[in-house]
Amino acid sequence: MRIAFLGTSAFAVPALEALVEAGHEVVCVYTRAPKPSGRGQRERRSPVHETADALRLSVRTPKTLRNEEEAAAFRALDLDAAVVVSYGHILPRSFLEAPVLGCINIHGSLLPRWRGAAPIHRALLAGDAETGVTTMRMDEGLDTGPMLLAERTPISAADTAQTVHDRLARLGATLIVSTLDGLMRKTIEPVPQPEEGVTYAHKLAREEGLLDWRRPAAELERKVRAFAPWPGTSFDAPHEGGVERIKVLQAGLALASGAPGTLSIGRDGFPVVACNNGGLRLLKLQRPGKAAQAADAFLRGFPLSAGTVLPSPNVVPLPQTKPG
């Protein structure tokens, strides 16, 4: 097929590579414009931009798609289809209607569950037993278009947002090749999404990563995995007359008693924090500007005595899971 690829993040890279390997003619890659990054504020190209350059593909980085000049340039590509993966711009109708077969999206959930910006993180946080990827024909709604194909994968107790992200990116790459093949052969019929089971994956907010010891331990353990590597989870600990924000990079469940936030030290030297229901065993911690450490070693340089009550943050409202 003659296609355009619209994507930005690392999640989209395997799909772009798979489409080229499958022999599709990727006539243009659209991605977000380079932006300043790091101490020197040097412009940094997106992962998709880097990949497209390595593959010697034409790249466009418009700041907006909502003008006639961009719409005309897109129509002039004379596309069979466009593939959209983690792009970052909302496609106007002029783009959605330009390709013969429309714009096909790879979404990181089993639609209609977890429409929206952060489906992987929300699935982990909710304790879902499985997730997957869905290909759909895009419409003007937010992840509301008719479904084409889907692939499932279980979520294990050891999964983090990063491991699930990488697995779904690979699944999506395989699925989009099968989807385009089915559309070309007319063996796939779009299926409208059911109205039941719709949930909305709100964009992550950095403040959500603060651990509230008044919540159940199982929920906090899932949050540590769901927010790895970004935005991360943390708590405030007393230190030298003030408080210091400590990152939690790894945690597990444990038995605990006492008021939420009460710290105990296990026989193995690892700290356990009492929660609303059970305890959170802290396994890997990091101070600001310091290297990550196993929590038992961490306590040797940052003493916290048993019986210390760690504060809970101001309550952060849990986001709604249904649109609107």
C-alpha positions as protocol buffer text, in pm:
chain_id: "A"
residue {
  index: 1
  type: MET
  ca { x: 0 y: 0 z: 0 }
}
residue {
  index: 2
  type: ARG
  ca { x: 89 y: 362 z: -39 }
}
residue {
  index: 3
  type: ILE
  ca { x: 72 y: 496 z: 316 }
}
residue {
  index: 4
  type: ALA
  ca { x: 166 y: 782 z: 545 }
}
residue {
  index: 5
  type: PHE
  ca { x: 278 y: 716 z: 901 }
}
residue {
  index: 6
  type: LEU
  ca { x: 189 y: 956 z: 1182 }
}
residue {
  index: 7
  type: GLY
  ca { x: 363 y: 889 z: 1513 }
}
residue {
  index: 8
  type: THR
  ca { x: 599 y: 1038 z: 1768 }
}
residue {
  index: 9
  type: SER
  ca { x: 686 y: 827 z: 2072 }
}
residue {
  index: 10
  type: ALA
  ca { x: 894 y: 511 z: 2108 }
}
residue {
  index: 11
  type: PHE
  ca { x: 570 y: 310 z: 2117 }
}
residue {
  index: 12
  type: ALA
  ca { x: 524 y: 384 z: 1746 }
}
residue {
  index: 13
  type: VAL
  ca { x: 874 y: 286 z: 1628 }
}
residue {
  index: 14
  type: PRO
  ca { x: 821 y: -94 z: 1594 }
}
residue {
  index: 15
  type: ALA
  ca { x: 510 y: -32 z: 1382 }
}
residue {
  index: 16
  type: LEU
  ca { x: 697 y: 198 z: 1143 }
}
residue {
  index: 17
  type: GLU
  ca { x: 978 y: -53 z: 1107 }
}
residue {
  index: 18
  type: ALA
  ca { x: 733 y: -339 z: 1050 }
}
residue {
  index: 19
  type: LEU
  ca { x: 546 y: -152 z: 777 }
}
residue {
  index: 20
  type: VAL
  ca { x: 865 y: -80 z: 587 }
}
residue {
  index: 21
  type: GLU
  ca { x: 983 y: -440 z: 629 }
}
residue {
  index: 22
  type: ALA
  ca { x: 646 y: -566 z: 501 }
}
residue {
  index: 23
  type: GLY
  ca { x: 703 y: -377 z: 176 }
}
residue {
  index: 24
  type: HIS
  ca { x: 454 y: -94 z: 214 }
}
residue {
  index: 25
  type: GLU
  ca { x: 547 y: 233 z: 48 }
}
residue {
  index: 26
  type: VAL
  ca { x: 575 y: 483 z: 334 }
}
residue {
  index: 27
  type: VAL
  ca { x: 567 y: 803 z: 133 }
}
residue {
  index: 28
  type: CYS
  ca { x: 578 y: 1040 z: 430 }
}
residue {
  index: 29
  type: VAL
  ca { x: 623 y: 1029 z: 807 }
}
residue {
  index: 30
  type: TYR
  ca { x: 451 y: 1290 z: 1022 }
}
residue {
  index: 31
  type: THR
  ca { x: 586 y: 1346 z: 1373 }
}
residue {
  index: 32
  type: ARG
  ca { x: 603 y: 1615 z: 1638 }
}
residue {
  index: 33
  type: ALA
  ca { x: 856 y: 1889 z: 1578 }
}
residue {
  index: 34
  type: PRO
  ca { x: 1194 y: 1870 z: 1757 }
}
residue {
  index: 35
  type: LYS
  ca { x: 1194 y: 2045 z: 2093 }
}
residue {
  index: 36
  type: PRO
  ca { x: 1466 y: 2171 z: 2330 }
}
residue {
  index: 37
  type: SER
  ca { x: 1581 y: 1912 z: 2581 }
}
residue {
  index: 38
  type: GLY
  ca { x: 1850 y: 1870 z: 2847 }
}
residue {
  index: 39
  type: ARG
  ca { x: 2083 y: 2120 z: 3008 }
}
residue {
  index: 40
  type: GLY
  ca { x: 2199 y: 2264 z: 2678 }
}
residue {
  index: 41
  type: GLN
  ca { x: 1842 y: 2289 z: 2549 }
}
residue {
  index: 42
  type: ARG
  ca { x: 1950 y: 2133 z: 2221 }
}
residue {
  index: 43
  type: GLU
  ca { x: 1667 y: 2038 z: 1989 }
}
residue {
  index: 44
  type: ARG
  ca { x: 1586 y: 1670 z: 2015 }
}
residue {
  index: 45
  type: ARG
  ca { x: 1405 y: 1476 z: 1747 }
}
residue {
  index: 46
  type: SER
  ca { x: 1133 y: 1229 z: 1840 }
}
residue {
  index: 47
  type: PRO
  ca { x: 1203 y: 852 z: 1837 }
}
residue {
  index: 48
  type: VAL
  ca { x: 991 y: 823 z: 1521 }
}
residue {
  index: 49
  type: HIS
  ca { x: 1183 y: 1108 z: 1357 }
}
residue {
  index: 50
  type: GLU
  ca { x: 1514 y: 936 z: 1435 }
}
residue {
  index: 51
  type: THR
  ca { x: 1385 y: 607 z: 1292 }
}
residue {
  index: 52
  type: ALA
  ca { x: 1244 y: 771 z: 979 }
}
residue {
  index: 53
  type: ASP
  ca { x: 1576 y: 942 z: 911 }
}
residue {
  index: 54
  type: ALA
  ca { x: 1760 y: 611 z: 953 }
}
residue {
  index: 55
  type: LEU
  ca { x: 1518 y: 454 z: 703 }
}
residue {
  index: 56
  type: ARG
  ca { x: 1562 y: 752 z: 467 }
}
residue {
  index: 57
  type: LEU
  ca { x: 1194 y: 840 z: 471 }
}
residue {
  index: 58
  type: SER
  ca { x: 1049 y: 1183 z: 405 }
}
residue {
  index: 59
  type: VAL
  ca { x: 953 y: 1359 z: 731 }
}
residue {
  index: 60
  type: ARG
  ca { x: 712 y: 1643 z: 804 }
}
residue {
  index: 61
  type: THR
  ca { x: 680 y: 1812 z: 1144 }
}
residue {
  index: 62
  type: PRO
  ca { x: 385 y: 2055 z: 1121 }
}
residue {
  index: 63
  type: LYS
  ca { x: 296 y: 2238 z: 1441 }
}
residue {
  index: 64
  type: THR
  ca { x: -71 y: 2215 z: 1350 }
}
residue {
  index: 65
  type: LEU
  ca { x: -281 y: 2017 z: 1104 }
}
residue {
  index: 66
  type: ARG
  ca { x: -571 y: 2259 z: 1114 }
}
residue {
  index: 67
  type: ASN
  ca { x: -503 y: 2466 z: 807 }
}
residue {
  index: 68
  type: GLU
  ca { x: -577 y: 2419 z: 439 }
}
residue {
  index: 69
  type: GLU
  ca { x: -211 y: 2416 z: 339 }
}
residue {
  index: 70
  type: GLU
  ca { x: -141 y: 2104 z: 549 }
}
residue {
  index: 71
  type: ALA
  ca { x: -468 y: 1941 z: 440 }
}
residue {
  index: 72
  type: ALA
  ca { x: -385 y: 1998 z: 74 }
}
residue {
  index: 73
  type: ALA
  ca { x: -32 y: 1857 z: 119 }
}
residue {
  index: 74
  type: PHE
  ca { x: -178 y: 1546 z: 286 }
}
residue {
  index: 75
  type: ARG
  ca { x: -435 y: 1494 z: 10 }
}
residue {
  index: 76
  type: ALA
  ca { x: -164 y: 1531 z: -252 }
}
residue {
  index: 77
  type: LEU
  ca { x: 11 y: 1222 z: -113 }
}
residue {
  index: 78
  type: ASP
  ca { x: -262 y: 1015 z: -278 }
}
residue {
  index: 79
  type: LEU
  ca { x: -270 y: 759 z: 3 }
}
residue {
  index: 80
  type: ASP
  ca { x: -429 y: 417 z: 25 }
}
residue {
  index: 81
  type: ALA
  ca { x: -419 y: 447 z: 406 }
}
residue {
  index: 82
  type: ALA
  ca { x: -258 y: 637 z: 690 }
}
residue {
  index: 83
  type: VAL
  ca { x: -132 y: 465 z: 1006 }
}
residue {
  index: 84
  type: VAL
  ca { x: -149 y: 667 z: 1328 }
}
residue {
  index: 85
  type: VAL
  ca { x: 33 y: 560 z: 1644 }
}
residue {
  index: 86
  type: SER
  ca { x: 94 y: 780 z: 1948 }
}
residue {
  index: 87
  type: TYR
  ca { x: 119 y: 1091 z: 1731 }
}
residue {
  index: 88
  type: GLY
  ca { x: 20 y: 1373 z: 1966 }
}
residue {
  index: 89
  type: HIS
  ca { x: -192 y: 1580 z: 1727 }
}
residue {
  index: 90
  type: ILE
  ca { x: -568 y: 1544 z: 1680 }
}
residue {
  index: 91
  type: LEU
  ca { x: -647 y: 1470 z: 1316 }
}
residue {
  index: 92
  type: PRO
  ca { x: -912 y: 1697 z: 1161 }
}
residue {
  index: 93
  type: ARG
  ca { x: -1175 y: 1560 z: 925 }
}
residue {
  index: 94
  type: SER
  ca { x: -975 y: 1674 z: 622 }
}
residue {
  index: 95
  type: PHE
  ca { x: -700 y: 1428 z: 721 }
}
residue {
  index: 96
  type: LEU
  ca { x: -932 y: 1148 z: 830 }
}
residue {
  index: 97
  type: GLU
  ca { x: -1111 y: 1146 z: 495 }
}
residue {
  index: 98
  type: ALA
  ca { x: -810 y: 1184 z: 264 }
}
residue {
  index: 99
  type: PRO
  ca { x: -680 y: 823 z: 239 }
}
residue {
  index: 100
  type: VAL
  ca { x: -891 y: 573 z: 43 }
}
residue {
  index: 101
  type: LEU
  ca { x: -913 y: 333 z: 338 }
}
residue {
  index: 102
  type: GLY
  ca { x: -904 y: 603 z: 604 }
}
residue {
  index: 103
  type: CYS
  ca { x: -669 y: 654 z: 897 }
}
residue {
  index: 104
  type: ILE
  ca { x: -592 y: 339 z: 1097 }
}
residue {
  index: 105
  type: ASN
  ca { x: -489 y: 375 z: 1460 }
}
residue {
  index: 106
  type: ILE
  ca { x: -303 y: 135 z: 1691 }
}
residue {
  index: 107
  type: HIS
  ca { x: -436 y: 185 z: 2044 }
}
residue {
  index: 108
  type: GLY
  ca { x: -273 y: 31 z: 2352 }
}
residue {
  index: 109
  type: SER
  ca { x: -582 y: -125 z: 2510 }
}
residue {
  index: 110
  type: LEU
  ca { x: -868 y: -363 z: 2441 }
}
residue {
  index: 111
  type: LEU
  ca { x: -1126 y: -110 z: 2330 }
}
residue {
  index: 112
  type: PRO
  ca { x: -1366 y: 21 z: 2445 }
}
residue {
  index: 113
  type: ARG
  ca { x: -1180 y: -15 z: 2776 }
}
residue {
  index: 114
  type: TRP
  ca { x: -926 y: 259 z: 2842 }
}
residue {
  index: 115
  type: ARG
  ca { x: -986 y: 508 z: 2567 }
}
residue {
  index: 116
  type: GLY
  ca { x: -762 y: 810 z: 2608 }
}
residue {
  index: 117
  type: ALA
  ca { x: -406 y: 914 z: 2680 }
}
residue {
  index: 118
  type: ALA
  ca { x: -270 y: 662 z: 2933 }
}
residue {
  index: 119
  type: PRO
  ca { x: -427 y: 320 z: 2871 }
}
residue {
  index: 120
  type: ILE
  ca { x: -127 y: 113 z: 2980 }
}
residue {
  index: 121
  type: HIS
  ca { x: -82 y: 290 z: 3313 }
}
residue {
  index: 122
  type: ARG
  ca { x: -453 y: 287 z: 3396 }
}
residue {
  index: 123
  type: ALA
  ca { x: -487 y: -83 z: 3318 }
}
residue {
  index: 124
  type: LEU
  ca { x: -203 y: -164 z: 3558 }
}
residue {
  index: 125
  type: LEU
  ca { x: -332 y: 71 z: 3825 }
}
residue {
  index: 126
  type: ALA
  ca { x: -679 y: -82 z: 3806 }
}
residue {
  index: 127
  type: GLY
  ca { x: -541 y: -432 z: 3848 }
}
residue {
  index: 128
  type: ASP
  ca { x: -664 y: -556 z: 3509 }
}
residue {
  index: 129
  type: ALA
  ca { x: -576 y: -920 z: 3444 }
}
residue {
  index: 130
  type: GLU
  ca { x: -508 y: -853 z: 3076 }
}
residue {
  index: 131
  type: THR
  ca { x: -465 y: -580 z: 2821 }
}
residue {
  index: 132
  type: GLY
  ca { x: -379 y: -566 z: 2453 }
}
residue {
  index: 133
  type: VAL
  ca { x: -378 y: -360 z: 2137 }
}
residue {
  index: 134
  type: THR
  ca { x: -665 y: -272 z: 1905 }
}
residue {
  index: 135
  type: THR
  ca { x: -652 y: -141 z: 1552 }
}
residue {
  index: 136
  type: MET
  ca { x: -941 y: 83 z: 1454 }
}
residue {
  index: 137
  type: ARG
  ca { x: -1053 y: 311 z: 1174 }
}
residue {
  index: 138
  type: MET
  ca { x: -1038 y: 660 z: 1322 }
}
residue {
  index: 139
  type: ASP
  ca { x: -1329 y: 900 z: 1341 }
}
residue {
  index: 140
  type: GLU
  ca { x: -1355 y: 1245 z: 1498 }
}
residue {
  index: 141
  type: GLY
  ca { x: -1417 y: 1105 z: 1847 }
}
residue {
  index: 142
  type: LEU
  ca { x: -1155 y: 1015 z: 2106 }
}
residue {
  index: 143
  type: ASP
  ca { x: -1068 y: 650 z: 2033 }
}
residue {
  index: 144
  type: THR
  ca { x: -1430 y: 584 z: 1935 }
}
residue {
  index: 145
  type: GLY
  ca { x: -1384 y: 453 z: 1579 }
}
residue {
  index: 146
  type: PRO
  ca { x: -1488 y: 106 z: 1461 }
}
residue {
  index: 147
  type: MET
  ca { x: -1252 y: -177 z: 1556 }
}
residue {
  index: 148
  type: LEU
  ca { x: -1060 y: -387 z: 1306 }
}
residue {
  index: 149
  type: LEU
  ca { x: -836 y: -636 z: 1489 }
}
residue {
  index: 150
  type: ALA
  ca { x: -725 y: -692 z: 1850 }
}
residue {
  index: 151
  type: GLU
  ca { x: -454 y: -891 z: 2026 }
}
residue {
  index: 152
  type: ARG
  ca { x: -458 y: -977 z: 2399 }
}
residue {
  index: 153
  type: THR
  ca { x: -178 y: -1026 z: 2650 }
}
residue {
  index: 154
  type: PRO
  ca { x: -192 y: -1106 z: 3023 }
}
residue {
  index: 155
  type: ILE
  ca { x: -63 y: -861 z: 3283 }
}
residue {
  index: 156
  type: SER
  ca { x: 166 y: -1037 z: 3530 }
}
residue {
  index: 157
  type: ALA
  ca { x: 237 y: -943 z: 3891 }
}
residue {
  index: 158
  type: ALA
  ca { x: 587 y: -838 z: 3785 }
}
residue {
  index: 159
  type: ASP
  ca { x: 482 y: -614 z: 3495 }
}
residue {
  index: 160
  type: THR
  ca { x: 554 y: -242 z: 3497 }
}
residue {
  index: 161
  type: ALA
  ca { x: 427 y: 22 z: 3259 }
}
residue {
  index: 162
  type: GLN
  ca { x: 758 y: -10 z: 3073 }
}
residue {
  index: 163
  type: THR
  ca { x: 740 y: -387 z: 3023 }
}
residue {
  index: 164
  type: VAL
  ca { x: 378 y: -371 z: 2910 }
}
residue {
  index: 165
  type: HIS
  ca { x: 456 y: -74 z: 2683 }
}
residue {
  index: 166
  type: ASP
  ca { x: 734 y: -266 z: 2510 }
}
residue {
  index: 167
  type: ARG
  ca { x: 521 y: -579 z: 2471 }
}
residue {
  index: 168
  type: LEU
  ca { x: 224 y: -390 z: 2329 }
}
residue {
  index: 169
  type: ALA
  ca { x: 448 y: -196 z: 2091 }
}
residue {
  index: 170
  type: ARG
  ca { x: 567 y: -527 z: 1944 }
}
residue {
  index: 171
  type: LEU
  ca { x: 213 y: -666 z: 1930 }
}
residue {
  index: 172
  type: GLY
  ca { x: 91 y: -349 z: 1761 }
}
residue {
  index: 173
  type: ALA
  ca { x: 361 y: -374 z: 1497 }
}
residue {
  index: 174
  type: THR
  ca { x: 250 y: -725 z: 1404 }
}
residue {
  index: 175
  type: LEU
  ca { x: -117 y: -634 z: 1421 }
}
residue {
  index: 176
  type: ILE
  ca { x: -98 y: -331 z: 1192 }
}
residue {
  index: 177
  type: VAL
  ca { x: 64 y: -539 z: 917 }
}
residue {
  index: 178
  type: SER
  ca { x: -217 y: -796 z: 950 }
}
residue {
  index: 179
  type: THR
  ca { x: -475 y: -517 z: 956 }
}
residue {
  index: 180
  type: LEU
  ca { x: -354 y: -355 z: 633 }
}
residue {
  index: 181
  type: ASP
  ca { x: -333 y: -696 z: 469 }
}
residue {
  index: 182
  type: GLY
  ca { x: -693 y: -771 z: 570 }
}
residue {
  index: 183
  type: LEU
  ca { x: -816 y: -434 z: 446 }
}
residue {
  index: 184
  type: MET
  ca { x: -635 y: -480 z: 117 }
}
residue {
  index: 185
  type: ARG
  ca { x: -785 y: -829 z: 72 }
}
residue {
  index: 186
  type: LYS
  ca { x: -1125 y: -715 z: 206 }
}
residue {
  index: 187
  type: THR
  ca { x: -1126 y: -988 z: 471 }
}
residue {
  index: 188
  type: ILE
  ca { x: -1176 y: -748 z: 763 }
}
residue {
  index: 189
  type: GLU
  ca { x: -1501 y: -568 z: 841 }
}
residue {
  index: 190
  type: PRO
  ca { x: -1494 y: -276 z: 1087 }
}
residue {
  index: 191
  type: VAL
  ca { x: -1699 y: -349 z: 1400 }
}
residue {
  index: 192
  type: PRO
  ca { x: -1856 y: -61 z: 1599 }
}
residue {
  index: 193
  type: GLN
  ca { x: -1735 y: -37 z: 1957 }
}
residue {
  index: 194
  type: PRO
  ca { x: -1992 y: -153 z: 2214 }
}
residue {
  index: 195
  type: GLU
  ca { x: -2144 y: 111 z: 2439 }
}
residue {
  index: 196
  type: GLU
  ca { x: -2092 y: -103 z: 2748 }
}
residue {
  index: 197
  type: GLY
  ca { x: -1751 y: -130 z: 2909 }
}
residue {
  index: 198
  type: VAL
  ca { x: -1625 y: 214 z: 2812 }
}
residue {
  index: 199
  type: THR
  ca { x: -1361 y: 355 z: 3048 }
}
residue {
  index: 200
  type: TYR
  ca { x: -1140 y: 659 z: 3004 }
}
residue {
  index: 201
  type: ALA
  ca { x: -763 y: 661 z: 3065 }
}
residue {
  index: 202
  type: HIS
  ca { x: -693 y: 1012 z: 3188 }
}
residue {
  index: 203
  type: LYS
  ca { x: -353 y: 1164 z: 3122 }
}
residue {
  index: 204
  type: LEU
  ca { x: -111 y: 1106 z: 3407 }
}
residue {
  index: 205
  type: ALA
  ca { x: -45 y: 1388 z: 3650 }
}
residue {
  index: 206
  type: ARG
  ca { x: 288 y: 1404 z: 3833 }
}
residue {
  index: 207
  type: GLU
  ca { x: 117 y: 1456 z: 4169 }
}
residue {
  index: 208
  type: GLU
  ca { x: -59 y: 1122 z: 4134 }
}
residue {
  index: 209
  type: GLY
  ca { x: 273 y: 956 z: 4206 }
}
residue {
  index: 210
  type: LEU
  ca { x: 270 y: 1063 z: 4572 }
}
residue {
  index: 211
  type: LEU
  ca { x: 193 y: 755 z: 4783 }
}
residue {
  index: 212
  type: ASP
  ca { x: -102 y: 795 z: 5016 }
}
residue {
  index: 213
  type: TRP
  ca { x: -59 y: 544 z: 5299 }
}
residue {
  index: 214
  type: ARG
  ca { x: -433 y: 567 z: 5370 }
}
residue {
  index: 215
  type: ARG
  ca { x: -494 y: 368 z: 5052 }
}
residue {
  index: 216
  type: PRO
  ca { x: -482 y: -15 z: 5039 }
}
residue {
  index: 217
  type: ALA
  ca { x: -132 y: -162 z: 5011 }
}
residue {
  index: 218
  type: ALA
  ca { x: -227 y: -362 z: 4700 }
}
residue {
  index: 219
  type: GLU
  ca { x: -328 y: -41 z: 4523 }
}
residue {
  index: 220
  type: LEU
  ca { x: 0 y: 131 z: 4613 }
}
residue {
  index: 221
  type: GLU
  ca { x: 205 y: -168 z: 4496 }
}
residue {
  index: 222
  type: ARG
  ca { x: 24 y: -152 z: 4160 }
}
residue {
  index: 223
  type: LYS
  ca { x: 87 y: 222 z: 4144 }
}
residue {
  index: 224
  type: VAL
  ca { x: 462 y: 172 z: 4186 }
}
residue {
  index: 225
  type: ARG
  ca { x: 457 y: -61 z: 3883 }
}
residue {
  index: 226
  type: ALA
  ca { x: 205 y: 142 z: 3685 }
}
residue {
  index: 227
  type: PHE
  ca { x: 401 y: 465 z: 3718 }
}
residue {
  index: 228
  type: ALA
  ca { x: 741 y: 316 z: 3628 }
}
residue {
  index: 229
  type: PRO
  ca { x: 935 y: 480 z: 3480 }
}
residue {
  index: 230
  type: TRP
  ca { x: 718 y: 796 z: 3461 }
}
residue {
  index: 231
  type: PRO
  ca { x: 592 y: 986 z: 3655 }
}
residue {
  index: 232
  type: GLY
  ca { x: 731 y: 758 z: 3926 }
}
residue {
  index: 233
  type: THR
  ca { x: 611 y: 719 z: 4284 }
}
residue {
  index: 234
  type: SER
  ca { x: 744 y: 887 z: 4595 }
}
residue {
  index: 235
  type: PHE
  ca { x: 682 y: 978 z: 4959 }
}
residue {
  index: 236
  type: ASP
  ca { x: 800 y: 1244 z: 5200 }
}
residue {
  index: 237
  type: ALA
  ca { x: 1030 y: 1140 z: 5486 }
}
residue {
  index: 238
  type: PRO
  ca { x: 1157 y: 1344 z: 5781 }
}
residue {
  index: 239
  type: HIS
  ca { x: 1523 y: 1440 z: 5748 }
}
residue {
  index: 240
  type: GLU
  ca { x: 1744 y: 1687 z: 5936 }
}
residue {
  index: 241
  type: GLY
  ca { x: 1455 y: 1892 z: 6066 }
}
residue {
  index: 242
  type: GLY
  ca { x: 1271 y: 1900 z: 5736 }
}
residue {
  index: 243
  type: VAL
  ca { x: 1138 y: 1654 z: 5482 }
}
residue {
  index: 244
  type: GLU
  ca { x: 1291 y: 1494 z: 5176 }
}
residue {
  index: 245
  type: ARG
  ca { x: 1102 y: 1340 z: 4886 }
}
residue {
  index: 246
  type: ILE
  ca { x: 1211 y: 980 z: 4827 }
}
residue {
  index: 247
  type: LYS
  ca { x: 1142 y: 790 z: 4506 }
}
residue {
  index: 248
  type: VAL
  ca { x: 1010 y: 435 z: 4528 }
}
residue {
  index: 249
  type: LEU
  ca { x: 1144 y: 234 z: 4236 }
}
residue {
  index: 250
  type: GLN
  ca { x: 1036 y: -111 z: 4351 }
}
residue {
  index: 251
  type: ALA
  ca { x: 802 y: -241 z: 4621 }
}
residue {
  index: 252
  type: GLY
  ca { x: 610 y: -547 z: 4731 }
}
residue {
  index: 253
  type: LEU
  ca { x: 332 y: -645 z: 4968 }
}
residue {
  index: 254
  type: ALA
  ca { x: 383 y: -736 z: 5333 }
}
residue {
  index: 255
  type: LEU
  ca { x: 194 y: -779 z: 5658 }
}
residue {
  index: 256
  type: ALA
  ca { x: 186 y: -467 z: 5873 }
}
residue {
  index: 257
  type: SER
  ca { x: -1 y: -314 z: 6162 }
}
residue {
  index: 258
  type: GLY
  ca { x: -39 y: 32 z: 6302 }
}
residue {
  index: 259
  type: ALA
  ca { x: -171 y: 361 z: 6171 }
}
residue {
  index: 260
  type: PRO
  ca { x: -125 y: 430 z: 5799 }
}
residue {
  index: 261
  type: GLY
  ca { x: 231 y: 553 z: 5740 }
}
residue {
  index: 262
  type: THR
  ca { x: 383 y: 372 z: 6039 }
}
residue {
  index: 263
  type: LEU
  ca { x: 726 y: 237 z: 5952 }
}
residue {
  index: 264
  type: SER
  ca { x: 864 y: -96 z: 6067 }
}
residue {
  index: 265
  type: ILE
  ca { x: 1189 y: -270 z: 5980 }
}
residue {
  index: 266
  type: GLY
  ca { x: 1181 y: -635 z: 5877 }
}
residue {
  index: 267
  type: ARG
  ca { x: 1435 y: -893 z: 5994 }
}
residue {
  index: 268
  type: ASP
  ca { x: 1602 y: -860 z: 5655 }
}
residue {
  index: 269
  type: GLY
  ca { x: 1652 y: -487 z: 5708 }
}
residue {
  index: 270
  type: PHE
  ca { x: 1394 y: -376 z: 5453 }
}
residue {
  index: 271
  type: PRO
  ca { x: 1136 y: -115 z: 5559 }
}
residue {
  index: 272
  type: VAL
  ca { x: 762 y: -185 z: 5560 }
}
residue {
  index: 273
  type: VAL
  ca { x: 503 y: 94 z: 5571 }
}
residue {
  index: 274
  type: ALA
  ca { x: 158 y: 25 z: 5715 }
}
residue {
  index: 275
  type: CYS
  ca { x: -127 y: 113 z: 5479 }
}
residue {
  index: 276
  type: ASN
  ca { x: -503 y: 112 z: 5503 }
}
residue {
  index: 277
  type: ASN
  ca { x: -505 y: -263 z: 5440 }
}
residue {
  index: 278
  type: GLY
  ca { x: -172 y: -443 z: 5473 }
}
residue {
  index: 279
  type: GLY
  ca { x: 176 y: -304 z: 5425 }
}
residue {
  index: 280
  type: LEU
  ca { x: 406 y: -189 z: 5145 }
}
residue {
  index: 281
  type: ARG
  ca { x: 755 y: -338 z: 5156 }
}
residue {
  index: 282
  type: LEU
  ca { x: 999 y: -87 z: 5009 }
}
residue {
  index: 283
  type: LEU
  ca { x: 1262 y: -263 z: 4801 }
}
residue {
  index: 284
  type: LYS
  ca { x: 1444 y: 5 z: 4598 }
}
residue {
  index: 285
  type: LEU
  ca { x: 1464 y: 376 z: 4684 }
}
residue {
  index: 286
  type: GLN
  ca { x: 1634 y: 689 z: 4556 }
}
residue {
  index: 287
  type: ARG
  ca { x: 1710 y: 1027 z: 4708 }
}
residue {
  index: 288
  type: PRO
  ca { x: 1710 y: 1341 z: 4489 }
}
residue {
  index: 289
  type: GLY
  ca { x: 2032 y: 1359 z: 4290 }
}
residue {
  index: 290
  type: LYS
  ca { x: 2159 y: 1026 z: 4425 }
}
residue {
  index: 291
  type: ALA
  ca { x: 2190 y: 676 z: 4282 }
}
residue {
  index: 292
  type: ALA
  ca { x: 1913 y: 423 z: 4339 }
}
residue {
  index: 293
  type: GLN
  ca { x: 1977 y: 175 z: 4621 }
}
residue {
  index: 294
  type: ALA
  ca { x: 1827 y: -138 z: 4770 }
}
residue {
  index: 295
  type: ALA
  ca { x: 1611 y: -14 z: 5057 }
}
residue {
  index: 296
  type: ASP
  ca { x: 1813 y: -189 z: 5331 }
}
residue {
  index: 297
  type: ALA
  ca { x: 2131 y: -17 z: 5211 }
}
residue {
  index: 298
  type: PHE
  ca { x: 1938 y: 309 z: 5170 }
}
residue {
  index: 299
  type: LEU
  ca { x: 1849 y: 310 z: 5541 }
}
residue {
  index: 300
  type: ARG
  ca { x: 2214 y: 295 z: 5640 }
}
residue {
  index: 301
  type: GLY
  ca { x: 2269 y: 636 z: 5482 }
}
residue {
  index: 302
  type: PHE
  ca { x: 1924 y: 777 z: 5550 }
}
residue {
  index: 303
  type: PRO
  ca { x: 1820 y: 650 z: 5894 }
}
residue {
  index: 304
  type: LEU
  ca { x: 1450 y: 602 z: 5956 }
}
residue {
  index: 305
  type: SER
  ca { x: 1363 y: 436 z: 6283 }
}
residue {
  index: 306
  type: ALA
  ca { x: 1085 y: 187 z: 6342 }
}
residue {
  index: 307
  type: GLY
  ca { x: 773 y: 365 z: 6464 }
}
residue {
  index: 308
  type: THR
  ca { x: 827 y: 671 z: 6243 }
}
residue {
  index: 309
  type: VAL
  ca { x: 497 y: 780 z: 6092 }
}
residue {
  index: 310
  type: LEU
  ca { x: 542 y: 892 z: 5734 }
}
residue {
  index: 311
  type: PRO
  ca { x: 296 y: 1163 z: 5630 }
}
residue {
  index: 312
  type: SER
  ca { x: 29 y: 1111 z: 5366 }
}
residue {
  index: 313
  type: PRO
  ca { x: -12 y: 1381 z: 5100 }
}
residue {
  index: 314
  type: ASN
  ca { x: -316 y: 1598 z: 5058 }
}
residue {
  index: 315
  type: VAL
  ca { x: -578 y: 1377 z: 4900 }
}
residue {
  index: 316
  type: VAL
  ca { x: -546 y: 1366 z: 4521 }
}
residue {
  index: 317
  type: PRO
  ca { x: -888 y: 1290 z: 4366 }
}
residue {
  index: 318
  type: LEU
  ca { x: -887 y: 969 z: 4167 }
}
residue {
  index: 319
  type: PRO
  ca { x: -969 y: 1040 z: 3801 }
}
residue {
  index: 320
  type: GLN
  ca { x: -1301 y: 930 z: 3661 }
}
residue {
  index: 321
  type: THR
  ca { x: -1287 y: 623 z: 3441 }
}
residue {
  index: 322
  type: LYS
  ca { x: -1585 y: 709 z: 3224 }
}
residue {
  index: 323
  type: PRO
  ca { x: -1586 y: 982 z: 2959 }
}
residue {
  index: 324
  type: GLY
  ca { x: -1733 y: 1308 z: 3074 }
}
